[in-house]
């Protein structure tokens, strides 16, 4: 069977579907299963900010819980599967198919090409990750807005975000980690950022005030209760996807993102952003979510 790029459904509120096996192999104490389509979101091998979905595969009435869900790439001429950090090529390389790899404990079961499997996502877990991820987007957009409007940049920065504010997040972010109803971003306030025009000393000294202002901005956005739309340029794993939300600003918020997200700001009761200096020249932003009970 010729392996084709996995058709992804994790942006479409699809929690369960039937798929056909394309490839299966055992490696060490796990078995890798690649299907033609999937509702599962894999953790990225490049920017692992959003964890893999949880759930299970059902085959011949037996349940196989996922122990992980990873990105893979298949060299089509040899039908060789490379998984996660072992992937040797960039996405959309000719002669390769990027796929979602469902990882289960090593099993003697034989998953043959074209066998039908039932794939079932842990909906509660995915939705909690989605709330955390979308909240993280709102938080960094609000932080960019406050730093711009309150004069923390002493000169024009070349890089602007989707709302037209100086893109502190893009310049300074070192890591971002999404978890259930939470997102934690770390930023480095180095010499290069100061040369670009950020008054980082003032920012650190006034971090508590900035935190309050960021929370006011986020709260104002939440009050609008607008929809969040994931715009997908295609169904393949490597096709571009964009998070879009109308926040009442002069421009539509649009962020390239491969994660899963809420479908409406009404899914939140509140979002709380906390800023702290973790060490000299480093700050951390933690975004915590209280979900709506009637989401």
N, C-alpha and C positions, 0 to 999 in steps of 0.2 A: 504493500500500500504506500503510495506517495504521501509523505507528510506535508501538510499545508499549515500556514500560520494559524494559531488558535483564534477562533472568533470569541471575543470577550463580551460578557453580558453583565459585568459587575457594576456598570454605571446605570443600569436600567431596572433597579429594584427587582431583579430576578434571583430568587432564593433557591430554586430547584429546577433542574432540567435533565433531559436524557441526552446523552452524548455517545459518540462512537469512538472506540479506541483507535488511535493511530500508531502508537508505539508504546512498548512496555519493556522495562529491563530492571534487573536487580543490581544494586551496588552496595556492597557491604551489608549492613543490617537493615536496608530500606529497599523498597521497590518504587521505581518511577513510573508514572502513568501519564501519557499524553493523549488528550482527546481532541476531537475536531472543534469543540466549543466548550465553554465553561462559565459558570457564574462566580467562580472563585477569583479573588484578587491575590496575585503573588507578590511577595516582597521583592523590591527591585534590587538587582545585583550592582547597580551603579549608585543610587541614592536611596538607601534603605530606611527612609523616614517613616514609612507606613507599613505596619506588620502584615504578615500574611493572614488571610481569612482562615477561620476554623470551619470544620464540618466533616462530612463523611461521604464515602462512595459506597453505593449498594450494587452488588453484583451477584446474581443467582441467589437472591434473598439473604445474602450475608453482608454485614456492615463492615466497612474498612475505614476507621477514623483517620483523618489526615494528621500527620505529625508535622507537616510543613507544606508550603506551596511556594514554588520557586520559579524563576525565569530560566528558560532553557533555549538553546539554539541547536538546530539540526542541520548538519552538513548534508545537503540533499544527494550529492553524488555517492556518498558512502553510507547514508542513513545513520550517521553517528551523532549521538546526543551529547551535548556539553551542557552542564548545569551550573548556574549561579556564577561564582567567581572563576570557574574554568572556561567560561565563554571567551573564545579567542578573537571575536570579530565585533564590529560595531553593528548596530541595528540597521536593517535594510540592506545588508551586504548581499550582493548577487550570489545566488547559489545556496542561500541559507534561509531557513524558516525559524522565526522566533515563536516560541510556544510557552504555554503555561504547564509546569511540571507538578503534578499532584503526587505528594510523597506519603506513602503508607509504610507501616512496618513490614519488613521482609515477609513475603508470603509464598507459599507453594502454589497458590492459585495462578492459573494461566490466563492472562488477559490478551486475547488474540485480536489482531486487527479486525475492525468492524464489529467487535462485540459491543453490545449496548450496556451502558452504565447509567445509574441514576446518581447525579451529583447534587448534594444538599448542603447549602451554606448555613452556618450558625448565624441566623438573622440578627439576634440580639447583640452578638459580639460585633458583627460588621456595622450595625447602626451606631453603636457606641464609638467605634473608630471613626466613622463618618462624621459624627458630631464633633469629635476632637479635632479632626483635620480641618473641617470648614471653620471652626472657631479659631484655629491657628491662622488661617488666611485673614479673617476679620481682624485679629489682633495685630498682625504685622502691618496691615494696611492702615489701621488706626494709629499705630506707632509712627509710621512714615508721615502721616498727616499732621500729627502733633509736633513732631520735630521740625517739619517744614513751616507750619503756620506760626509756631512760637519762636522762630528765629534762631534755631540751633545750628543752622548752616550759615556760614559767613560769606560764602560765595556760591555761585551757581554750580550745582553738581551735574555732570553730564548724564547720569543715569536717572530716569524718572520711572515711577511705577505706573500701573494701569490707570490711576486716578490723577496723574500728573504731579504727584509729590516726589520729592527727592527720595530715592530708593535706598534708605538706610538698610533695610532688610537684605537686599541683594548685595550691597557692599560689604556688610559686616557679618552676616550669618555664617557660622562655622558648622553647626549641626542643628537638626530638627528631628524630634522624635514624637510620633503620635502614639497615644495609648487610649484606653477606654475613657471617653469624656475628658481628655486632657491632651495638651500639646506643649512641649518644652523646646524652646529655641535658645541657642547660645550664640552670643555675639562677641567679636573681638574688636576693641576700639584701638587699633594700632596706629602707627605713625603714618601709614599710607592714607588711612581714613581722615586723619587730621589734615594732611596735605590737600585732600580733596575738599576740605572746607568745613568738616564737622567740628563744632566746639564740644569735644568729648568731655573735657573737664567740667564744663557747665552742666552737661547732660548727667554725669554721674552725681554731681553735687545736688542736682534737683530731681533725682530719680523718683522720689515719692510724689512730687507734684506732677511729673510726667505720667506716672502710673494712674493718678486720679483722672487726668485729662483723657488718657487712652480709654479708660473705662467709661467715661461719659460719652465718647464718640461711639464706642461699641454698643452701648445701651441705646443711643439714639438710632443706630442702624437696626438694632433688633426690633425696636418699636414699629418699624415699617412692615415687618412680617412678610417680606417679599420672597419670591421663589428663587431657588438656586438651580441653575440649569447646567448640566454637563453637556457641552457641545463636542461631539466626536467627529473627527474627520474621516473615520472609517471604523471597521469592526476589529481590525487586527491589533494585537498587543502593542505593536510599535507605532500605530497611528496616533497622531496628536490628539489630545483631549484638553478641553479648556473649561475651567470653573468660571461661571458667569453669575453675577448678582447685581441688581439695581439697588444702589444704596442711597439714592437721593443726592448724589454728587453730580458734578457737571459731566462726568464720563461714566460709562458702564464699567464696573469692575470685571476684568477678565484676566485670569491667571492660568498659564499652562500647568497642568497637573494630571498625574496618572493615578491618583488615589481614588477612594470612594468618598462620597460626600452626602450631606443632607439634601433634601429636595425643597426645603423651605426654612426660612428663619423662624417660623412658628414652632419648629421642633425644639426650640430652646425656651426655658423659663428665664435663664440668665447665663451670662458669660462673665467670668471674673479674671482679669489680667493682673499678674503680679510681676514686678521688676525688682531685681536685686543685683548688686555687684558681688560676684563670686570670688574674684581675685583682681589684682590690679590690671586694668585694661580689658576686663571681661565682665559682661553682664549676662543675666539669664532672664528670659521672659517665660513665665508659666501661665498657661491659659486653661482654666478649669470651667467645666460645663455643668449646669444643672438642667437636665432635660425636661421638656414639657411632659406632663403626665398623660396628655391626650394626643400625643404625636401620632 
